[in-house]
Amino acid sequence: MTDIAWIDLALASARPKALGALLRYFRDLDTAEEAFQEACLRAIRTWPERGPPRDPAAWLIFVGRNSGIDAVRKRSKLQALPDEDVISDTEDAESDIAERLDASNYRDDILRLLFICCHPDLPATQQIALALRIVSGLSVTQIARAFLVSESAMEQRITRAKARVAKAGVPFETPSPEERAERLSIVSTMIYLIFNEGYTQANPKHEAAAFSDEAIRLARLMLHMFPSEPELMGLLALMLLQISRRPARFSAEGEIVLLEDQDRCLWNQLFINEALALLDKALRHRRPGPYQLQAAIAAIHSRAKRAEDTDWTEIDLLYRALERIQPSPVVTLNRAVVVSKLHGPQEALDLIDPLGEKLGGYFYYHGLRGGLLKQLGLTSQAREAFDHAIALAHSAAEAAHIRRQIDKMQEEAAQPIAN
């Protein structure tokens, strides 16, 4: 690995820890980010010549802190930053400043940084964009391409998000156990949003496709900091189980391949094995949560060698438990798929019909409803539901999948009835 490649990897790995500590010190996101960027520039200039520091994150915190102080002093027309030799030759001062800024609070620094990015006042798209920019360090250009918007539009989106966060005023004191649990839950939701933004992409070369890998990296980081949290184990297990199916989810032409039709030999068994071990460990804590239950459902699919071997009864029980813990029309919609497998399309249709008011703008609601009506032979109503689904599709692959269902229905209707 070249010096530059090693430095890039070290800076990316240290970013959440260093930026979180600088944020706690300066209590201003822009100042902390500018200080970290200046520290990174100095690292690129000095590390190849002087060698890597003992602790890259501590070095970045120390240099970033001094750089940030210098910027504040310049704005106040005060004295300048010490010479480069004084900053770069950190000696024991590096460890001392890292101890004061970091110490045992670094977990809360990173948690606070992530929590700021997914502040409840921000819409989901701004949460994802801000987290990818601040925590992951992706460029505005990369994020804009992923969201199919211009760079200026994405820059404005991130700027507005920062302004809203600054106005909201996130507390910097160490959170209580209750507050920490709440923040963990919110951060987990944001990480899963990032994952899904990439998971839905049919094209592996699309910018957003990498978001799933970044979400898994963030989940690993969170679990490293909070190793006894079963929901973090469940979240990581769920994402690993889902990403294990990525090679089989789309055809070579980019068409959606349903779970029951996927070539299970293409599933990544290493991811599956890691996820199953995580899930077993999580369930031993006997504190079931939504991510653990969703991971348990995905695990049943992963253990089935063939689609017909799937234990739908066990999946139904898990969905019922999920409905009790986290009632949601989307959870009920997912359980309806299981009900159709166990009890037929009519019972599943009866289950989802009351959800029409809440899920009227949801692609999967109309897609499932159309499929159930098609099974019942109600082609006219099925066509209407499928048309709604196409209008709500988020991608060309989703729309094409529904059109294929319509084409099949028309082909079956055109076939002559045997005497």
BELQUIMO-V78852 format. One record per pair of residues at least 6 apart in sequence whose C-alpha atoms are under 6 Angstrom apart, sorted by the first residue. I is the first residue (numbers start at 0). J is the second residue. D is the distance in whole Angstrom. If there is no record, write none. Layout:
i/j/d
I/J/D
I/J/D
This chain:
i/j/d
13/56/5
15/109/6
15/134/6
16/109/6
17/56/5
17/60/5
19/108/5
19/109/5
19/112/5
20/100/6
20/108/6
21/31/5
22/28/6
22/31/5
34/63/5
34/66/6
34/67/5
35/63/5
38/59/6
38/62/6
38/63/5
57/97/5
58/93/6
61/93/6
69/79/6
69/80/5
106/224/6
114/186/6
116/126/6
116/129/6
116/130/5
117/126/5
127/193/6
129/157/6
131/137/6
140/150/6
143/149/6
143/150/5
143/153/6
145/206/5
145/207/5
190/214/5
193/210/6
193/214/6
194/210/6
194/211/4
194/214/5
197/207/5
197/208/4
197/210/5
197/211/5
198/211/6
200/208/6
201/253/6
218/235/6
222/231/6
229/281/4
230/290/6
232/277/6
232/281/6
233/278/6
233/290/5
233/291/4
233/294/6
234/290/5
236/274/4
236/277/6
237/294/4
239/270/6
239/274/6
240/271/5
243/266/5
243/267/5
243/270/6
244/266/5
247/261/6
247/265/6
248/256/5
249/255/5
249/256/5
254/396/5
259/306/5
296/314/6
303/309/5
318/334/6
335/347/5
338/347/5
339/347/5
344/371/5
362/388/5
362/391/5
362/392/6
365/384/5
365/388/5
366/385/6
366/388/5
369/381/4
369/384/5
369/385/5
372/381/5
373/381/5
389/398/5
392/398/5
